[in-house]
Amino acid sequence: MAGLRARQKADRNRRLLDAALHLFQTVGYDAARIEDIAEVAEVSVGTFYNYFQTKGDLLLATVTMEVEAVLEAGEAIVVAPPADVARALDALIGCYYDHSLVWLTKEMWRTAMALAIQAPDTPFSRRYTELDGRLRQQVCALLLRLQGKGRLRADTDCTALGEMIFNNLNMMFIEFVKDDAMTPGDLRQLVGRQNGPLAAMLRMG
């Protein structure tokens, strides 16, 4: 019986998330009402509040799902990176950018960023910041792996360099979500051009 209840709870949670994703993508975050999400998920509004307190909680769940997916993809690159520093950075950053619009629209990203900035002491903002931190750590881990393989200068501070590279890719991602015409490919090309001279200075051999 306990197993059945757990499966039913997981199913309702998934239906609410799927319903929110559908409405956020089709009508927009602001226009999607909790009543509409509950209706599409085929649950009551009261049931919605048993799982999520606000629409923002659903948006955060989507952002979390997105970041967890790219972290998993990025880990494979960290474990076995291309030998060239520029290519390794492009592979890791490219997997972030290329996946960025799988579940979220640019409008959803803009909303998530705004919520994180407007209310920095909320669980939403703290979780968003933590996810950013995990991405930043992965960039640093890639540089450390390259350094360990003798592909990056031994005197390089990989933590400081990784933070700098992440800060730039994050800033460029903000520019990307602000511009509805820019594609992930455009963004990847711009950041690759910026990282290229830095990688050339730091690579070994």
Secondary structure, DSSP 8 states (H G I E B T S, - for coil): -HHHHHHHHHHHHHHHHHHHHHHHHHT-TTT--HHHHHHHHTS-HHHHHHH-SSHHHHHHHHHHHHHHHHHHHHHHHHHS--SSHHHHHHHHHHHHHHTTTSS--HHHHHHHHHHHHH-TTSHHHHHHHHHHHHHHHHHHHHHHHHHHTT-B-TT--HHHHHHHHHHHHHHHHHHHHH-TT--HHHHHHHHHHHHHHHHHHHB--
